[in-house]
């Protein structure tokens, strides 16, 4: 379609880079798509890689246009050395040790087995191999309790707050 209608294909790998594909290279690797067919691949290193900053990759023409057309401050600040090293080492580890991705897949599988279909309250709407688990309340639970969208959001926020509090307690104890 991009060739037929003369569009540029821009792919945001923010939540797939580092977690999908054999070596964590993202959705292009996971779906066996030649990355050269994508005009621009962007992503954040702060999601799955737990770093900071981001990237924009593409042909020299596309990236050059991006640099010229973007606001001047976008590319003006360097990433702190510690964060740049963290991201670099994480990417290096993923490339050199593909067993990390296998371990991740096993953890996702175990988590899904606990949630879906065993949970009476939630179901996971993410694709089977996706390590980002998107949870929604089951329709029958929402209907039975008559919850509005705001009440559903509040319930999930309460869960997040409780998990965060418990996690911070665990960190202090260790």
N, C-alpha and C positions, 0 to 999 in steps of 0.2 A: 504494500500500500504506500509505503514511503516513497518508492520510486515512481509509482503511478501518479501520485498527487504532489510530488516534489516537496515532501516534508522532511524535516530533520527528526531523527529518532533520538530522544534524550531519555536516558534510563537513570533513575535514582536508586542506587544500591545501598542506601543508608542502613537499611535493616536486613539486607541479605549478605553484604560483604562481611566475611569473617564467620558466617554460620551456614551458608548454603554452598553446595558443590563439594567435589571430592577434596579440594584443598582450601575451601572457604573463600574461593574467588567470587562468589556471588551467584546471582540468578543466571547470568550468561553461562557459567560453567555448569550449574545444576541442570539447565535445559539444553545443554550442548549447542548453544548459539555462538557463532563466531563473533567475538567482541568487536572485530573490525566492521561488522555490519551495523553496529550502533554508532551514531555520529558523536554522541557525547555521553560519557558515563560519569555521574557525580556520586558522591557519597560522603557520609560523615564518619569520622573515626571515633566518635563519642558514643555510638550505640553499642553494637556487639563487641567492638574492640576495646571498649572502656578507656578510650584515649581522649583526644581533643583534636580539633581542626577537621579538615575535610580534604577532598580531592576532586579534581575535574580532569578527566582524561578524554582525549579524542585526537582527531587529526590536527596537524599544525594549523590548518586553515580555520577550523572550528574553534580551537582553543585560543588562537590569536584573535579571532573576532570577539570571543568572550572577554578576553583581557581588555581590549580596546573599548568595548561597549559597556562594560560593567562600571559601577561606581568606583571612583579612584581608591577608596579606602579598602575595598574588598581584598585586594592582593598585597596590601602594604604592610601588614603586621606578620612577623615571623612567629612560628609556633615555639614556645619555650623548649629548650633543649631536652629537658626531662620528658616532656610529653611526646616530642618527636622521636626520641629514643624508644619510649614505651611502645608507640605504634609500630615503629620499624621492627623491633624485636618480636612483637606479637605476630606480625605478618611473616617474619622469617620462621618463627616456630611453626606456624600453620603450614608453610610450604615444606619445611624439612621433616615434620612429624605428622603425617596424615592420620595417624592413630588418634590424634586429638579430636578430629572430626568424628571418628567412629565412636569415641567415648561420649561426645556430645549427643550423637544420635541415640545411643543407648539410654542416656539420661532423659532425653525427650520422650522416648518410648515408655520408660518407667513412669514418668510424670503423667503422661496421657492415660496410661493404664489405671492410675489412681483417680483421675478426674472423669474420664469419659469412657464408658457409659455408667460408671459406678456412682457418680454424684447424683443426688436427688435434686440439686439446685441449679447446677451450671452445666453447660456443654461447651466444648471447645470448637470454635469455628475455623481455626487455622487448618491449612493443608497438613496432611499426615506427617511429613518430614520437617515441617517448619518449627524451629525452636522457639519462635515467638508465639506464645500461646494466647490467643484471643478468646477470652471467656465471656459468655453471655448467660444471663439467667434463662432458665427454661421457660418457655411460653406458659406452660400449665401452672408454674409457680407464680409467675407475674399475675396471671388471671385470677388464680385462687386467692391471692392476697390483695388484689386490686391496686397494685403499685403503679404510680406514675413514673415517667422517665426520671424525674428529679429524685424520687424515693429510691429508684434502682441505683442511680449515681451515688446517692448518699450511702447506700449499703456497701457498694464497692469501695468507696472512700474510707468507710469505717474498717473494712478488711485491710486495706492498704496501711492505714494508720496503725492497726494492731500488729501487723506483720513487721512494719518498720520499727515499732517500739520494741517488740520481742527481739528483733535482729540487733538493735542497739544494745539491749541488755546482754545478749550473747557476746557481743564484741567487748563489752566492759569486763565480763567475767573471765574471758580468755586472757 
